[in-house]
């Protein structure tokens, strides 16, 4: 797998032409079929692309097209003779790495509505639909951002900053080891939202509602550790609608995803993996999921 420029235009064009010619006939035809080595060279000279080889032969390719803080993957294709060999997945992984190194917030692709297998491929690789404009489906995979949290004050500060981009109906899932700082992070989030009451672990009550002291959304603080499933949340006697609140679910991974296709997954991890807590500062890793976060700048 190589990052390439205009010097690889002939190889990239050969892959793109073969890959798109092997796809079902579409109306209107795929724009990629009108590409020439010269047009591919111009695109590569602007932003580059990737070229995958198998046994020394060009097997897969794509073009990068940055726009508004994200990078679009254009002309993504695998030569017919190389399909089924993992080339497409390797291209996706390499593209995500390049986007992260470039500081982009996410990777976006366009797929034709008439090609459900192609849409399913992108979904399997963590992409989610963010909008449709016929005949295209736009799918995105946002990239995580990591922030150092060497102490409790910093952890609260990160939570407070995150509150600045949240609105009613938003879902935040929090994961991390016991004592990692999930509740500390939520305390900062509650302070940033300006809610009433001390934010403490809701382990024994499962969920606690903190009303806003101003005109903002309430904070619903949930501990999912003892929940058998997120359906049990519906059985709780909450005095506010989740659509009118910011909901934070500790231990929410694998449980809370059913609440919303849009969420922020916040994972608190130890920076070095040491078992010595005092010698191992945390990192807060924030991953946006879903169309809600298109164009939203994280903390």
Secondary structure, 3 states (H helix, E strand, C coil): CEEECHHHHHHHHHHHHHHHHCCCCCCCCCHHHHCCHHHHHHHHHHHCEEEEEECCEEEEEEEEEEECCEEEEEEEEECHHHCCCCHHHHHHHHHHHHHHHCCCCEEEEEEECCCHHHHHHHHHCCCEEEEEECCEEEEEEECCEEEEECCHHHHHHHHHHHHCCCCCCCEEEEECCCCCCHHHHHHHHHHHHCECCCCCCCCCCCEEEECECCCCCEEEEEEHHHCCCHHHHHHCCCCCCHHHEEEEEECCCCCHHHHCCCEEEEEEEECCCCCCHHHCCEEEEEEEECHHHCCCCCC
